Amino acid sequence: MPPQNLSRRAFVKAAGVLGVAAGMPLLCPPRTHAESLPLNPADEDDPNAATGKVVSQATTLRGLAGKKGLLLGTAFSNSALRRDPAYGEVIAREFNCLVAENIMKLNAIQRVRGEFDFTAADAMMAFAAKHDMQVRAVPLVWHDALPPWAKDLTFPRQEALAILRDHIFAMMTHFRSRVFAWDVLNEGLSDKGPGLREEGPWFHSIGPDYVEKIYHMAHEADPEAKLFYNDFDMDGMSKKADSCYLWIKELLARGVPIHGIGLQYHVRVDQHPSPTEVTENIRRFNDLGLIVHITELDVWLPTQATAEHLQQQAEVYRQVFETALAARNCPAVLLWGFTDRYSWVPGNTGGTFDHALIYDRDYRPKPAYAAIAAALR
Ligand code: XIL
């Protein structure tokens, strides 16, 4: 089906520019997933084995990203994988990197305090290993995605520190050497102005020094691990990006082990930073010796999206990939999902925004797919 509320005609017009980018006919009625996703695993190994009917590695995003040495990732959901065979097929074909959308968060790993359940995350790791994909991990510490027991705001300081230490050590021990980068802290800065975010148990129970404590804990748990700070609304030269830059610079000067910055990059199609700004922002973090990753890219369209919106969205995706590729040290770009069938955007925006990803709900590539492929060529 065309994206909801986009007329068939508008969709066909938008889809036409894609040609056969992913080997999928676009101007025909919706097919079953099995029919619409011709896969030939042998072709993945040997681009010369392309028969013309199957998807050649040379034209998949994964193949193109691999040639550029770029990690191209997507958020991953085990439940989507179980219920929907096309989901795993597209991921394995188009991406070389995964990040758990939810199954590595505290409320998934420690539903019961002190009982670590790695089952779902291990299933993702097995999928990644089978398809030779790298895994990025989010987040060890966050004010959100808390199980009920951790919503208690009155932990004594030492108890809160012990909870975080146990969690960080358990995670980093269990997944050691299977994860190439960790977001130690997610969204630690306030949305309302300079300074730390005060919501949640960790700031509340421990105080502002919880930040440096958790980075030292993570470094102690795995001295080889790459430790990131991840946040939103700081992709370009925003006030929040400025605060983050100064804050991280100060933490580094005090010897806090931070190796990278994650720019979430959730943006609206009509409100996003310019490539020049993003370039400048990445450059200043790189100048501090930090790696930068784009960690949760999606580009939100109004629910009543038009063909023009799809073109504008493609342009934003293209710019982000070009900017990352041109940067000195931005070796990973991860999308927050790939199909509009499973996207957090409609639920998170009360239905105001949708269509944020590069495939529609029926796994047909949108103009953004071709735009990324063009940026990667
Ligand atoms: C979101 C998931 O996509 C949703 O499924 C879940 O209900 C809430 O969390 N920033 C982050 C991600 O760092 O972890 C969030 O993921 C999206 C915003």
Boltz pocket constraint, residues with backbone or C-beta under 6 A from the ligand:
constraints:
  - pocket:
      binder: B
      contacts: [[A, 101], [A, 102], [A, 138], [A, 186], [A, 264], [A, 296], [A, 344]]
      max_distance: 6.0
